[in-house]
Amino acid sequence: MLLLIEVADSSLPSDRDIKVPLYARHGIPEAWIVAIGERRVLRFALPDQGAYQVRETIDLSWPTPLPVLPHCTLDLAPLFR
């Protein structure tokens, strides 16, 4: 698996605090959480020793590059229109 995407509304705290660390421990290269209520996408990347080294909010004003697929980008802005 190259990329895992969770969609969260009321489950955001458990997705972020419980599931994402599990994904890092199992070596999933990248995990995103689409936080519906907060209208943002959280990105977690570069798992190392059971934790993601990169934790950031994706800028929705530009197409998002997919590091696991270098020639691909996604326009995520329509998710919240």
Phi, psi and omega in degrees: 000132181263324185213132177244134180237124175255142172250122187233139171238268178284346183270006184308311181301316181286326176297315183288316190267339181247307185289314183302315176299326176296319179297319178296316180298331180266007172077022175294121187301326183207140177226139177239148170239119173274104183270094186303308183296330181266355179054050178209165178239124179264136181243134177234128185214168178059069178293136178209123179052043174082011179217149176279132180279335179249126175223116184208165173262129181286134177283112184280356181279353179228154172301139184268122176289150177251099183304330180282345175227084193305335183261013183243146172225159177234137172267105183268349182305321180299344178301330187243019179274000000 
